[in-house]
Structures are given as C-alpha cells and as structure tokens.
C-alpha cells in the first residue's frame, strides 16, 4: 500500500493536537541547537 499526500488532505486536527505537535517541534529544534553549540562552548572553556 502506497501513501501519498492526497490521502492526508481531508484530515483536520484539533487545536490541542496542533499545539502538541508545535511543542514537540520546538523541543526538537531547541535540543538540536543545544547539541550543536554545547561542544563549541565546552571547547571555548578549555
């Protein structure tokens, strides 16, 4: 079974689901930024 974008166009999510998704997205971006700059910070301290 192949899925395409057309299969998901009719789906609407509740407000709470959208907020939960945005929260998870913001957390992943924040952890990604920290994981990039933390080694640079530790290298600068040494």
mmCIF entry with sequence, helices, sheets and N, C-alpha, C, O atoms, coordinates in Angstrom:
data_MODEL
# 
_entry.id   MODEL 
# 
_entity.id                         1 
_entity.type                       polymer 
_entity.pdbx_number_of_molecules   1 
# 
_entity_poly.entity_id                      1 
_entity_poly.type                           'polypeptide(L)' 
_entity_poly.nstd_linkage                   no 
_entity_poly.nstd_monomer                   no 
_entity_poly.pdbx_seq_one_letter_code       
;(UNK)(UNK)(UNK)(UNK)(UNK)(UNK)(UNK)(UNK)(UNK)(UNK)(UNK)(UNK)(UNK)(UNK)(UNK)(UNK)
(UNK)(UNK)(UNK)(UNK)(UNK)(UNK)(UNK)(UNK)(UNK)(UNK)(UNK)(UNK)(UNK)(UNK)(UNK)(UNK)
(UNK)(UNK)(UNK)(UNK)(UNK)(UNK)(UNK)(UNK)(UNK)(UNK)(UNK)(UNK)(UNK)(UNK)
;
_entity_poly.pdbx_seq_one_letter_code_can   XXXXXXXXXXXXXXXXXXXXXXXXXXXXXXXXXXXXXXXXXXXXXX 
_entity_poly.pdbx_strand_id                 A 
# 
loop_
_entity_poly_seq.entity_id 
_entity_poly_seq.num 
_entity_poly_seq.mon_id 
_entity_poly_seq.hetero 
1 1  UNK n 
1 2  UNK n 
1 3  UNK n 
1 4  UNK n 
1 5  UNK n 
1 6  UNK n 
1 7  UNK n 
1 8  UNK n 
1 9  UNK n 
1 10 UNK n 
1 11 UNK n 
1 12 UNK n 
1 13 UNK n 
1 14 UNK n 
1 15 UNK n 
1 16 UNK n 
1 17 UNK n 
1 18 UNK n 
1 19 UNK n 
1 20 UNK n 
1 21 UNK n 
1 22 UNK n 
1 23 UNK n 
1 24 UNK n 
1 25 UNK n 
1 26 UNK n 
1 27 UNK n 
1 28 UNK n 
1 29 UNK n 
1 30 UNK n 
1 31 UNK n 
1 32 UNK n 
1 33 UNK n 
1 34 UNK n 
1 35 UNK n 
1 36 UNK n 
1 37 UNK n 
1 38 UNK n 
1 39 UNK n 
1 40 UNK n 
1 41 UNK n 
1 42 UNK n 
1 43 UNK n 
1 44 UNK n 
1 45 UNK n 
1 46 UNK n 
# 
_struct_asym.id          A 
_struct_asym.entity_id   1 
# 
loop_
_struct_conf.conf_type_id 
_struct_conf.id 
_struct_conf.pdbx_PDB_helix_id 
_struct_conf.beg_label_comp_id 
_struct_conf.beg_label_asym_id 
_struct_conf.beg_label_seq_id 
_struct_conf.pdbx_beg_PDB_ins_code 
_struct_conf.end_label_comp_id 
_struct_conf.end_label_asym_id 
_struct_conf.end_label_seq_id 
_struct_conf.pdbx_end_PDB_ins_code 
_struct_conf.beg_auth_comp_id 
_struct_conf.beg_auth_asym_id 
_struct_conf.beg_auth_seq_id 
_struct_conf.end_auth_comp_id 
_struct_conf.end_auth_asym_id 
_struct_conf.end_auth_seq_id 
_struct_conf.pdbx_PDB_helix_class 
_struct_conf.details 
_struct_conf.pdbx_PDB_helix_length 
HELX_P HELX_P1 AA1 UNK A 5  ? UNK A 8  ? UNK A 5  UNK A 8  5 ? 4  
HELX_P HELX_P2 AA2 UNK A 15 ? UNK A 45 ? UNK A 15 UNK A 45 1 ? 31 
# 
_struct_conf_type.id          HELX_P 
_struct_conf_type.criteria    ? 
_struct_conf_type.reference   ? 
# 
loop_
_atom_site.group_PDB 
_atom_site.id 
_atom_site.type_symbol 
_atom_site.label_atom_id 
_atom_site.label_alt_id 
_atom_site.label_comp_id 
_atom_site.label_asym_id 
_atom_site.label_entity_id 
_atom_site.label_seq_id 
_atom_site.pdbx_PDB_ins_code 
_atom_site.Cartn_x 
_atom_site.Cartn_y 
_atom_site.Cartn_z 
_atom_site.occupancy 
_atom_site.B_iso_or_equiv 
_atom_site.pdbx_formal_charge 
_atom_site.auth_seq_id 
_atom_site.auth_comp_id 
_atom_site.auth_asym_id 
_atom_site.auth_atom_id 
_atom_site.pdbx_PDB_model_num 
ATOM 1   N N  . UNK A 1 1  ? 0.838   -1.180 0.000  1.00 0.00 ? 1  UNK A N  1 
ATOM 2   C CA . UNK A 1 1  ? 0.000   0.000  0.000  1.00 0.00 ? 1  UNK A CA 1 
ATOM 3   C C  . UNK A 1 1  ? 0.884   1.245  0.000  1.00 0.00 ? 1  UNK A C  1 
ATOM 4   O O  . UNK A 1 1  ? 1.748   1.402  0.862  1.00 0.00 ? 1  UNK A O  1 
ATOM 5   N N  . UNK A 1 2  ? 0.665   2.108  -0.952 1.00 0.00 ? 2  UNK A N  1 
ATOM 6   C CA . UNK A 1 2  ? 1.443   3.333  -1.041 1.00 0.00 ? 2  UNK A CA 1 
ATOM 7   C C  . UNK A 1 2  ? 0.594   4.495  -0.565 1.00 0.00 ? 2  UNK A C  1 
ATOM 8   O O  . UNK A 1 2  ? -0.581  4.609  -0.913 1.00 0.00 ? 2  UNK A O  1 
ATOM 9   N N  . UNK A 1 3  ? 1.199   5.350  0.230  1.00 0.00 ? 3  UNK A N  1 
ATOM 10  C CA . UNK A 1 3  ? 0.514   6.538  0.717  1.00 0.00 ? 3  UNK A CA 1 
ATOM 11  C C  . UNK A 1 3  ? 1.032   7.755  -0.029 1.00 0.00 ? 3  UNK A C  1 
ATOM 12  O O  . UNK A 1 3  ? 2.213   7.836  -0.366 1.00 0.00 ? 3  UNK A O  1 
ATOM 13  N N  . UNK A 1 4  ? 0.151   8.682  -0.279 1.00 0.00 ? 4  UNK A N  1 
ATOM 14  C CA . UNK A 1 4  ? 0.557   9.922  -0.925 1.00 0.00 ? 4  UNK A CA 1 
ATOM 15  C C  . UNK A 1 4  ? -0.042  11.093 -0.151 1.00 0.00 ? 4  UNK A C  1 
ATOM 16  O O  . UNK A 1 4  ? -0.819  10.908 0.785  1.00 0.00 ? 4  UNK A O  1 
ATOM 17  N N  . UNK A 1 5  ? 0.330   12.282 -0.557 1.00 0.00 ? 5  UNK A N  1 
ATOM 18  C CA . UNK A 1 5  ? -0.162  13.491 0.108  1.00 0.00 ? 5  UNK A CA 1 
ATOM 19  C C  . UNK A 1 5  ? -1.679  13.604 -0.048 1.00 0.00 ? 5  UNK A C  1 
ATOM 20  O O  . UNK A 1 5  ? -2.352  14.130 0.839  1.00 0.00 ? 5  UNK A O  1 
ATOM 21  N N  . UNK A 1 6  ? -2.214  13.125 -1.144 1.00 0.00 ? 6  UNK A N  1 
ATOM 22  C CA . UNK A 1 6  ? -3.658  13.198 -1.386 1.00 0.00 ? 6  UNK A CA 1 
ATOM 23  C C  . UNK A 1 6  ? -4.452  12.439 -0.330 1.00 0.00 ? 6  UNK A C  1 
ATOM 24  O O  . UNK A 1 6  ? -5.598  12.790 -0.048 1.00 0.00 ? 6  UNK A O  1 
ATOM 25  N N  . UNK A 1 7  ? -3.860  11.408 0.254  1.00 0.00 ? 7  UNK A N  1 
ATOM 26  C CA . UNK A 1 7  ? -4.552  10.615 1.271  1.00 0.00 ? 7  UNK A CA 1 
ATOM 27  C C  . UNK A 1 7  ? -4.761  11.390 2.567  1.00 0.00 ? 7  UNK A C  1 
ATOM 28  O O  . UNK A 1 7  ? -5.657  11.059 3.343  1.00 0.00 ? 7  UNK A O  1 
ATOM 29  N N  . UNK A 1 8  ? -3.956  12.407 2.811  1.00 0.00 ? 8  UNK A N  1 
ATOM 30  C CA . UNK A 1 8  ? -3.998  13.135 4.081  1.00 0.00 ? 8  UNK A CA 1 
ATOM 31  C C  . UNK A 1 8  ? -4.617  14.524 3.968  1.00 0.00 ? 8  UNK A C  1 
ATOM 32  O O  . UNK A 1 8  ? -4.672  15.243 4.965  1.00 0.00 ? 8  UNK A O  1 
ATOM 33  N N  . UNK A 1 9  ? -5.075  14.917 2.811  1.00 0.00 ? 9  UNK A N  1 
ATOM 34  C CA . UNK A 1 9  ? -5.617  16.267 2.636  1.00 0.00 ? 9  UNK A CA 1 
ATOM 35  C C  . UNK A 1 9  ? -6.938  16.472 3.357  1.00 0.00 ? 9  UNK A C  1 
ATOM 36  O O  . UNK A 1 9  ? -7.246  17.601 3.740  1.00 0.00 ? 9  UNK A O  1 
ATOM 37  N N  . UNK A 1 10 ? -7.718  15.444 3.555  1.00 0.00 ? 10 UNK A N  1 
ATOM 38  C CA . UNK A 1 10 ? -9.017  15.585 4.184  1.00 0.00 ? 10 UNK A CA 1 
ATOM 39  C C  . UNK A 1 10 ? -8.978  15.530 5.705  1.00 0.00 ? 10 UNK A C  1 
ATOM 40  O O  . UNK A 1 10 ? -10.016 15.676 6.350  1.00 0.00 ? 10 UNK A O  1 
ATOM 41  N N  . UNK A 1 11 ? -7.807  15.324 6.287  1.00 0.00 ? 11 UNK A N  1 
ATOM 42  C CA . UNK A 1 11 ? -7.696  15.190 7.732  1.00 0.00 ? 11 UNK A CA 1 
ATOM 43  C C  . UNK A 1 11 ? -7.572  16.564 8.373  1.00 0.00 ? 11 UNK A C  1 
ATOM 44  O O  . UNK A 1 11 ? -6.772  17.391 7.937  1.00 0.00 ? 11 UNK A O  1 
ATOM 45  N N  . UNK A 1 12 ? -8.365  16.801 9.406  1.00 0.00 ? 12 UNK A N  1 
ATOM 46  C CA . UNK A 1 12 ? -8.227  18.031 10.176 1.00 0.00 ? 12 UNK A CA 1 
ATOM 47  C C  . UNK A 1 12 ? -7.956  17.654 11.635 1.00 0.00 ? 12 UNK A C  1 
ATOM 48  O O  . UNK A 1 12 ? -8.609  16.778 12.201 1.00 0.00 ? 12 UNK A O  1 
ATOM 49  N N  . UNK A 1 13 ? -6.996  18.326 12.212 1.00 0.00 ? 13 UNK A N  1 
ATOM 50  C CA . UNK A 1 13 ? -6.599  18.035 13.580 1.00 0.00 ? 13 UNK A CA 1 
ATOM 51  C C  . UNK A 1 13 ? -7.205  19.053 14.523 1.00 0.00 ? 13 UNK A C  1 
ATOM 52  O O  . UNK A 1 13 ? -7.465  20.193 14.138 1.00 0.00 ? 13 UNK A O  1 
ATOM 53  N N  . UNK A 1 14 ? -7.428  18.638 15.760 1.00 0.00 ? 14 UNK A N  1 
ATOM 54  C CA . UNK A 1 14 ? -7.972  19.557 16.754 1.00 0.00 ? 14 UNK A CA 1 
ATOM 55  C C  . UNK A 1 14 ? -6.896  20.552 17.162 1.00 0.00 ? 14 UNK A C  1 
ATOM 56  O O  . UNK A 1 14 ? -5.715  20.360 16.873 1.00 0.00 ? 14 UNK A O  1 
ATOM 57  N N  . UNK A 1 15 ? -7.312  21.601 17.827 1.00 0.00 ? 15 UNK A N  1 
ATOM 58  C CA . UNK A 1 15 ? -6.381  22.641 18.278 1.00 0.00 ? 15 UNK A CA 1 
ATOM 59  C C  . UNK A 1 15 ? -5.342  22.052 19.222 1.00 0.00 ? 15 UNK A C  1 
ATOM 60  O O  . UNK A 1 15 ? -4.159  22.378 19.126 1.00 0.00 ? 15 UNK A O  1 
ATOM 61  N N  . UNK A 1 16 ? -5.772  21.195 20.126 1.00 0.00 ? 16 UNK A N  1 
ATOM 62  C CA . UNK A 1 16 ? -4.838  20.588 21.090 1.00 0.00 ? 16 UNK A CA 1 
ATOM 63  C C  . UNK A 1 16 ? -3.779  19.736 20.396 1.00 0.00 ? 16 UNK A C  1 
ATOM 64  O O  . UNK A 1 16 ? -2.620  19.730 20.811 1.00 0.00 ? 16 UNK A O  1 
ATOM 65  N N  . UNK A 1 17 ? -4.163  19.028 19.357 1.00 0.00 ? 17 UNK A N  1 
ATOM 66  C CA . UNK A 1 17 ? -3.205  18.207 18.620 1.00 0.00 ? 17 UNK A CA 1 
ATOM 67  C C  . UNK A 1 17 ? -2.184  19.086 17.907 1.00 0.00 ? 17 UNK A C  1 
ATOM 68  O O  . UNK A 1 17 ? -0.996  18.764 17.886 1.00 0.00 ? 17 UNK A O  1 
ATOM 69  N N  . UNK A 1 18 ? -2.633  20.184 17.330 1.00 0.00 ? 18 UNK A N  1 
ATOM 70  C CA . UNK A 1 18 ? -1.711  21.113 16.661 1.00 0.00 ? 18 UNK A CA 1 
ATOM 71  C C  . UNK A 1 18 ? -0.736  21.733 17.650 1.00 0.00 ? 18 UNK A C  1 
ATOM 72  O O  . UNK A 1 18 ? 0.452   21.858 17.354 1.00 0.00 ? 18 UNK A O  1 
ATOM 73  N N  . UNK A 1 19 ? -1.226  22.122 18.815 1.00 0.00 ? 19 UNK A N  1 
ATOM 74  C CA . UNK A 1 19 ? -0.359  22.712 19.832 1.00 0.00 ? 19 UNK A CA 1 
ATOM 75  C C  . UNK A 1 19 ? 0.646   21.686 20.336 1.00 0.00 ? 19 UNK A C  1 
ATOM 76  O O  . UNK A 1 19 ? 1.811   22.021 20.551 1.00 0.00 ? 19 UNK A O  1 
ATOM 77  N N  . UNK A 1 20 ? 0.219   20.445 20.527 1.00 0.00 ? 20 UNK A N  1 
ATOM 78  C CA . UNK A 1 20 ? 1.121   19.388 20.955 1.00 0.00 ? 20 UNK A CA 1 
ATOM 79  C C  . UNK A 1 20 ? 2.211   19.153 19.917 1.00 0.00 ? 20 UNK A C  1 
ATOM 80  O O  . UNK A 1 20 ? 3.378   18.980 20.269 1.00 0.00 ? 20 UNK A O  1 
ATOM 81  N N  . UNK A 1 21 ? 1.839   19.146 18.642 1.00 0.00 ? 21 UNK A N  1 
ATOM 82  C CA . UNK A 1 21 ? 2.815   18.973 17.572 1.00 0.00 ? 21 UNK A CA 1 
ATOM 83  C C  . UNK A 1 21 ? 3.807   20.131 17.552 1.00 0.00 ? 21 UNK A C  1 
ATOM 84  O O  . UNK A 1 21 ? 5.008   19.906 17.409 1.00 0.00 ? 21 UNK A O  1 
ATOM 85  N N  . UNK A 1 22 ? 3.332   21.355 17.691 1.00 0.00 ? 22 UNK A N  1 
ATOM 86  C CA . UNK A 1 22 ? 4.225   22.510 17.697 1.00 0.00 ? 22 UNK A CA 1 
ATOM 87  C C  . UNK A 1 22 ? 5.150   22.497 18.903 1.00 0.00 ? 22 UNK A C  1 
ATOM 88  O O  . UNK A 1 22 ? 6.298   22.932 18.808 1.00 0.00 ? 22 UNK A O  1 
ATOM 89  N N  . UNK A 1 23 ? 4.665   22.004 20.036 1.00 0.00 ? 23 UNK A N  1 
ATOM 90  C CA . UNK A 1 23 ? 5.500   21.883 21.222 1.00 0.00 ? 23 UNK A CA 1 
ATOM 91  C C  . UNK A 1 23 ? 6.627   20.887 20.984 1.00 0.00 ? 23 UNK A C  1 
ATOM 92  O O  . UNK A 1 23 ? 7.782   21.161 21.311 1.00 0.00 ? 23 UNK A O  1 
ATOM 93  N N  . UNK A 1 24 ? 6.298   19.744 20.422 1.00 0.00 ? 24 UNK A N  1 
ATOM 94  C CA . UNK A 1 24 ? 7.324   18.732 20.133 1.00 0.00 ? 24 UNK A CA 1 
ATOM 95  C C  . UNK A 1 24 ? 8.324   19.249 19.108 1.00 0.00 ? 24 UNK A C  1 
ATOM 96  O O  . UNK A 1 24 ? 9.520   18.976 19.216 1.00 0.00 ? 24 UNK A O  1 
ATOM 97  N N  . UNK A 1 25 ? 7.847   19.989 18.120 1.00 0.00 ? 25 UNK A N  1 
ATOM 98  C CA . UNK A 1 25 ? 8.730   20.546 17.106 1.00 0.00 ? 25 UNK A CA 1 
ATOM 99  C C  . UNK A 1 25 ? 9.679   21.568 17.721 1.00 0.00 ? 25 UNK A C  1 
ATOM 100 O O  . UNK A 1 25 ? 10.870  21.573 17.410 1.00 0.00 ? 25 UNK A O  1 
ATOM 101 N N  . UNK A 1 26 ? 9.165   22.427 18.586 1.00 0.00 ? 26 UNK A N  1 
ATOM 102 C CA . UNK A 1 26 ? 10.002  23.429 19.253 1.00 0.00 ? 26 UNK A CA 1 
ATOM 103 C C  . UNK A 1 26 ? 11.034  22.763 20.153 1.00 0.00 ? 26 UNK A C  1 
ATOM 104 O O  . UNK A 1 26 ? 12.176  23.217 20.221 1.00 0.00 ? 26 UNK A O  1 
ATOM 105 N N  . UNK A 1 27 ? 10.650  21.696 20.842 1.00 0.00 ? 27 UNK A N  1 
ATOM 106 C CA . UNK A 1 27 ? 11.600  20.989 21.699 1.00 0.00 ? 27 UNK A CA 1 
ATOM 107 C C  . UNK A 1 27 ? 12.707  20.331 20.880 1.00 0.00 ? 27 UNK A C  1 
ATOM 108 O O  . UNK A 1 27 ? 13.869  20.361 21.286 1.00 0.00 ? 27 UNK A O  1 
ATOM 109 N N  . UNK A 1 28 ? 12.376  19.748 19.756 1.00 0.00 ? 28 UNK A N  1 
ATOM 110 C CA . UNK A 1 28 ? 13.384  19.114 18.918 1.00 0.00 ? 28 UNK A CA 1 
ATOM 111 C C  . UNK A 1 28 ? 14.353  20.138 18.341 1.00 0.00 ? 28 UNK A C  1 
ATOM 112 O O  . UNK A 1 28 ? 15.555  19.883 18.260 1.00 0.00 ? 28 UNK A O  1 
ATOM 113 N N  . UNK A 1 29 ? 13.833  21.296 17.939 1.00 0.00 ? 29 UNK A N  1 
ATOM 114 C CA . UNK A 1 29 ? 14.702  22.358 17.427 1.00 0.00 ? 29 UNK A CA 1 
ATOM 115 C C  . UNK A 1 29 ? 15.615  22.870 18.533 1.00 0.00 ? 29 UNK A C  1 
ATOM 116 O O  . UNK A 1 29 ? 16.804  23.090 18.302 1.00 0.00 ? 29 UNK A O  1 
ATOM 117 N N  . UNK A 1 30 ? 15.072  23.061 19.731 1.00 0.00 ? 30 UNK A N  1 
ATOM 118 C CA . UNK A 1 30 ? 15.874  23.555 20.854 1.00 0.00 ? 30 UNK A CA 1 
ATOM 119 C C  . UNK A 1 30 ? 16.982  22.568 21.214 1.00 0.00 ? 30 UNK A C  1 
ATOM 120 O O  . UNK A 1 30 ? 18.126  22.973 21.425 1.00 0.00 ? 30 UNK A O  1 
ATOM 121 N N  . UNK A 1 31 ? 16.658  21.292 21.285 1.00 0.00 ? 31 UNK A N  1 
ATOM 122 C CA . UNK A 1 31 ? 17.683  20.287 21.602 1.00 0.00 ? 31 UNK A CA 1 
ATOM 123 C C  . UNK A 1 31 ? 18.732  20.206 20.490 1.00 0.00 ? 31 UNK A C  1 
ATOM 124 O O  . UNK A 1 31 ? 19.907  19.962 20.761 1.00 0.00 ? 31 UNK A O  1 
ATOM 125 N N  . UNK A 1 32 ? 18.313  20.408 19.258 1.00 0.00 ? 32 UNK A N  1 
ATOM 126 C CA . UNK A 1 32 ? 19.256  20.414 18.153 1.00 0.00 ? 32 UNK A CA 1 
ATOM 127 C C  . UNK A 1 32 ? 20.223  21.577 18.237 1.00 0.00 ? 32 UNK A C  1 
ATOM 128 O O  . UNK A 1 32 ? 21.418  21.414 17.991 1.00 0.00 ? 32 UNK A O  1 
ATOM 129 N N  . UNK A 1 33 ? 19.718  22.747 18.581 1.00 0.00 ? 33 UNK A N  1 
ATOM 130 C CA . UNK A 1 33 ? 20.576  23.925 18.720 1.00 0.00 ? 33 UNK A CA 1 
ATOM 131 C C  . UNK A 1 33 ? 21.547  23.737 19.876 1.00 0.00 ? 33 UNK A C  1 
ATOM 132 O O  . UNK A 1 33 ? 22.728  24.062 19.755 1.00 0.00 ? 33 UNK A O  1 
ATOM 133 N N  . UNK A 1 34 ? 21.058  23.214 20.996 1.00 0.00 ? 34 UNK A N  1 
ATOM 134 C CA . UNK A 1 34 ? 21.924  22.968 22.149 1.00 0.00 ? 34 UNK A CA 1 
ATOM 135 C C  . UNK A 1 34 ? 22.996  21.953 21.797 1.00 0.00 ? 34 UNK A C  1 
ATOM 136 O O  . UNK A 1 34 ? 24.155  22.119 22.178 1.00 0.00 ? 34 UNK A O  1 
ATOM 137 N N  . UNK A 1 35 ? 22.628  20.909 21.078 1.00 0.00 ? 35 UNK A N  1 
ATOM 138 C CA . UNK A 1 35 ? 23.612  19.877 20.749 1.00 0.00 ? 35 UNK A CA 1 
ATOM 139 C C  . UNK A 1 35 ? 24.664  20.381 19.776 1.00 0.00 ? 35 UNK A C  1 
ATOM 140 O O  . UNK A 1 35 ? 25.756  19.815 19.716 1.00 0.00 ? 35 UNK A O  1 
ATOM 141 N N  . UNK A 1 36 ? 24.373  21.418 19.020 1.00 0.00 ? 36 UNK A N  1 
ATOM 142 C CA . UNK A 1 36 ? 25.371  21.998 18.124 1.00 0.00 ? 36 UNK A CA 1 
ATOM 143 C C  . UNK A 1 36 ? 26.309  22.922 18.885 1.00 0.00 ? 36 UNK A C  1 
ATOM 144 O O  . UNK A 1 36 ? 27.524  22.862 18.694 1.00 0.00 ? 36 UNK A O  1 
ATOM 145 N N  . UNK A 1 37 ? 25.761  23.776 19.746 1.00 0.00 ? 37 UNK A N  1 
ATOM 146 C CA . UNK A 1 37 ? 26.570  24.807 20.377 1.00 0.00 ? 37 UNK A CA 1 
ATOM 147 C C  . UNK A 1 37 ? 27.210  24.384 21.697 1.00 0.00 ? 37 UNK A C  1 
ATOM 148 O O  . UNK A 1 37 ? 28.161  25.032 22.136 1.00 0.00 ? 37 UNK A O  1 
ATOM 149 N N  . UNK A 1 38 ? 26.737  23.348 22.332 1.00 0.00 ? 38 UNK A N  1 
ATOM 150 C CA . UNK A 1 38 ? 27.329  22.910 23.595 1.00 0.00 ? 38 UNK A CA 1 
ATOM 151 C C  . UNK A 1 38 ? 28.777  22.438 23.428 1.00 0.00 ? 38 UNK A C  1 
ATOM 152 O O  . UNK A 1 38 ? 29.619  22.826 24.237 1.00 0.00 ? 38 UNK A O  1 
ATOM 153 N N  . UNK A 1 39 ? 29.105  21.636 22.439 1.00 0.00 ? 39 UNK A N  1 
ATOM 154 C CA . UNK A 1 39 ? 30.519  21.277 22.269 1.00 0.00 ? 39 UNK A CA 1 
ATOM 155 C C  . UNK A 1 39 ? 31.408  22.488 21.965 1.00 0.00 ? 39 UNK A C  1 
ATOM 156 O O  . UNK A 1 39 ? 32.556  22.538 22.407 1.00 0.00 ? 39 UNK A O  1 
ATOM 157 N N  . UNK A 1 40 ? 30.891  23.452 21.224 1.00 0.00 ? 40 UNK A N  1 
ATOM 158 C CA . UNK A 1 40 ? 31.660  24.670 20.942 1.00 0.00 ? 40 UNK A CA 1 
ATOM 159 C C  . UNK A 1 40 ? 31.904  25.429 22.235 1.00 0.00 ? 40 UNK A C  1 
ATOM 160 O O  . UNK A 1 40 ? 33.005  25.925 22.471 1.00 0.00 ? 40 UNK A O  1 
ATOM 161 N N  . UNK A 1 41 ? 30.881  25.519 23.070 1.00 0.00 ? 41 UNK A N  1 
ATOM 162 C CA . UNK A 1 41 ? 31.020  26.204 24.356 1.00 0.00 ? 41 UNK A CA 1 
ATOM 163 C C  . UNK A 1 41 ? 32.060  25.514 25.242 1.00 0.00 ? 41 UNK A C  1 
ATOM 164 O O  . UNK A 1 41 ? 32.905  26.175 25.845 1.00 0.00 ? 41 UNK A O  1 
ATOM 165 N N  . UNK A 1 42 ? 31.992  24.179 25.319 1.00 0.00 ? 42 UNK A N  1 
ATOM 166 C CA . UNK A 1 42 ? 32.965  23.447 26.133 1.00 0.00 ? 42 UNK A CA 1 
ATOM 167 C C  . UNK A 1 42 ? 34.371  23.566 25.565 1.00 0.00 ? 42 UNK A C  1 
ATOM 168 O O  . UNK A 1 42 ? 35.340  23.626 26.321 1.00 0.00 ? 42 UNK A O  1 
ATOM 169 N N  . UNK A 1 43 ? 34.490  23.600 24.259 1.00 0.00 ? 43 UNK A N  1 
ATOM 170 C CA . UNK A 1 43 ? 35.815  23.760 23.652 1.00 0.00 ? 43 UNK A CA 1 
ATOM 171 C C  . UNK A 1 43 ? 36.387  25.149 23.969 1.00 0.00 ? 43 UNK A C  1 
ATOM 172 O O  . UNK A 1 43 ? 37.588  25.292 24.196 1.00 0.00 ? 43 UNK A O  1 
ATOM 173 N N  . UNK A 1 44 ? 35.523  26.166 23.981 1.00 0.00 ? 44 UNK A N  1 
ATOM 174 C CA . UNK A 1 44 ? 35.980  27.518 24.271 1.00 0.00 ? 44 UNK A CA 1 
ATOM 175 C C  . UNK A 1 44 ? 36.410  27.653 25.739 1.00 0.00 ? 44 UNK A C  1 
ATOM 176 O O  . UNK A 1 44 ? 37.280  28.465 26.051 1.00 0.00 ? 44 UNK A O  1 
ATOM 177 N N  . UNK A 1 45 ? 35.815  26.874 26.632 1.00 0.00 ? 45 UNK A N  1 
ATOM 178 C CA . UNK A 1 45 ? 36.182  26.941 28.043 1.00 0.00 ? 45 UNK A CA 1 
ATOM 179 C C  . UNK A 1 45 ? 37.519  26.276 28.327 1.00 0.00 ? 45 UNK A C  1 
ATOM 180 O O  . UNK A 1 45 ? 38.196  26.638 29.289 1.00 0.00 ? 45 UNK A O  1 
ATOM 181 N N  . UNK A 1 46 ? 37.904  25.320 27.513 1.00 0.00 ? 46 UNK A N  1 
ATOM 182 C CA . UNK A 1 46 ? 39.149  24.604 27.786 1.00 0.00 ? 46 UNK A CA 1 
ATOM 183 C C  . UNK A 1 46 ? 40.369  25.308 27.252 1.00 0.00 ? 46 UNK A C  1 
ATOM 184 O O  . UNK A 1 46 ? 41.485  24.815 27.411 1.00 0.00 ? 46 UNK A O  1 
# 
